[in-house]
Amino acid sequence: MKTRDLAFGLYADEQGLAWVSGLIADAVGSRSARITGESVTDSFAGSELSTADVYDFLAEQWAVEHPAQDSASRQLIELRVHLVCSLRTWRAIRKAVIDGLCPEGSAPHTCRVPWMAS
């Protein structure tokens, strides 16, 4: 088994980040995988780009989908979770998390936490 990363760009507050982390933990817990670390960053190592530069469209998505809500505590971040698992298990976990982030399917809907899998 190898160490593999799951990475998601998010426009989230603390509550939204906790919810996404919980989705990942649930997906990992039901499979033969182990979380070995988690990091939340607002910039990319070795790059001049910030997460705001890369994921700025997520803030725009929030504004369109939630026009009457204040986004004061939301930030553009990247959540990176380090897993020890097989490639097949990593793919299953990634799919389960994405399905959890968008449980309504492909019909138009409002995301609880705007996100992008990277």
N, C-alpha and C positions, 0 to 999 in steps of 0.2 A: 504494500500500500504506500501511496505517495501523499505528500502534503499538497493540497490544492486550495485555491482561493475561490470564494464567491465574492463578487463585488457588485454593489448596487449604488448608483447615484440616487440621492434622495433629497427632497425638499421637505424637511421634517422638523418638528419640535421634539422635545425630550419624550413626550408621550408617543408620538409617531415612531421615533427611533426604537423605543422599547417594544412597540407592537411588531415592527419588522424583525427585530432581534428574536422575539418570541416565535414568530413564524419560522424563522431559520432553526431555532432550537427544537421546535416540534418536528420539523422535517428531518433533522439529523437524528433525533432521539428514536425515531421509528425505523431507522436503518443502521446497518453496520458501519458507522462512521463516528468520528470523535472530533469535537471542536478543540483546537489547540491554541486559539487566540482570536482576538477581534480588535479591529482598530477603526476609529472614526477620524477622518481627515478632512481638512478644508483646502489642501494643496497636494500636488503630486510630487513625490520625491524625484529629484534630478530634473525637474522641469520648472519653467517659469509660469506655467499655467496653474490657476487655482480651480477648485471645484466649481466656483461661480462662473468661471470662463467656459467650462465644459458643459455644465448642466443648467445653464441659465434659462433654457426653455422650460424647465420644470417649474420655475417660479412663475413664468408666463402662463403655464397650464393651470396652476393653482388660481391665479387671478381670474382666468376665464371661467373655471369651474366653480369658484367660490366667491362671486363678486361682492357679496355683502359681508364677508368675514375678514377679520384682521389677520395678517400673516406675521405679526410682530416678532414672535419667538421662533419662527421657522428659519432654517438655514439650508443652504445648498452644501451638502456633504457627500462623502463617499464612505459607505460602510463596507469594510473588507473583513471577511470571516475566513480563518485558516482551518482547513479540515484535513484529517487523515482518513483517506478512503480510496476506493478504486475509482477509475474513470466512470464506470457504469453507475456506481452509487452517487458520485458527484452530479452526473447528469440527472438522475432521479430526484435528488435533493433540489437542484436548481429549478427543475420543472415544478416541483411541489411548491416551492416558495413563490415562483411567478404565478402559479394558479391561485395561491393564497392572497397575493397582492391584488389580483384582478379576478375575484370569484364570479363576477357577473358574466364572464365570457367575452365574446367579441362585439356584443352590442354596445352602443355608446353609453357611457356611464361616468360617474364622478369618482376619481381615485381618492381613497382616504389619505394616502401619502403618494404624491406624484413621484415616480421612480423611473429608473432606466437600468437594465442589467448591462454590465460591462464585462 
